Amino acid sequence: MKDNDNFFIKNLGAIIGVIIALILACTNLYRVVIAIIAVIAGAKIGKYFQYNKEEAKDKMKKVIDNL
């Protein structure tokens, strides 16, 4: 019994993560989470472009030239 208690104490974060992942998968809430992540990533990319216009333009030109 003591070994089981140690297992649950050591792996509590992983167990909670698995339970949350199962709930998200079963209720299709993962789509909402992905959308929120996409919005946050888009905001960060937009902020980067706003403050680093010239550097971003040069990087985009290099990427386009490589294609």
C-alpha positions in Angstrom: 0.0 0.0 0.0 2.9 2.3 0.8 4.4 1.8 -2.7 1.1 2.8 -4.3 1.0 6.0 -2.2 4.6 6.9 -3.3 3.6 6.3 -6.9 0.6 8.6 -6.7 2.6 11.3 -4.9 5.5 11.2 -7.4 3.2 11.2 -10.4 0.4 13.4 -9.3 1.1 16.0 -12.0 1.1 13.5 -14.8 -2.1 11.9 -13.5 -3.9 15.2 -13.4 -2.6 16.0 -16.9 -3.9 12.8 -18.3 -7.3 13.3 -16.7 -7.5 16.9 -18.1 -6.4 15.6 -21.6 -9.1 12.9 -21.5 -11.7 15.4 -20.6 -10.6 17.8 -23.4 -10.5 14.9 -25.9 -13.9 13.5 -25.0 -15.7 16.9 -25.0 -14.0 18.4 -28.1 -12.7 21.2 -26.0 -9.3 20.7 -27.5 -10.4 22.7 -30.5 -11.0 25.7 -28.2 -7.6 25.2 -26.6 -5.9 25.0 -30.1 -7.8 28.1 -31.2 -6.7 30.0 -28.1 -3.1 29.0 -28.7 -3.3 30.0 -32.3 -4.7 33.5 -31.3 -1.9 34.0 -28.8 0.8 32.9 -31.3 -0.6 35.2 -33.9 -0.5 38.1 -31.5 3.1 37.4 -30.6 4.1 37.1 -34.2 2.3 40.4 -35.0 4.0 42.1 -32.1 7.4 40.9 -33.3 6.7 42.2 -36.8 5.6 45.5 -35.4 8.7 46.1 -33.4 11.2 44.5 -35.9 9.9 45.6 -39.3 13.2 45.8 -41.1 14.6 42.6 -39.7 11.4 40.7 -40.3 11.3 42.0 -43.9 14.8 40.8 -44.5 14.0 37.4 -43.1 10.9 37.0 -45.2 12.8 38.0 -48.3 15.4 35.3 -47.6 12.7 32.7 -47.1 10.9 33.7 -50.3 14.1 33.7 -52.3 15.0 30.2 -51.0 11.6 28.9 -52.3 
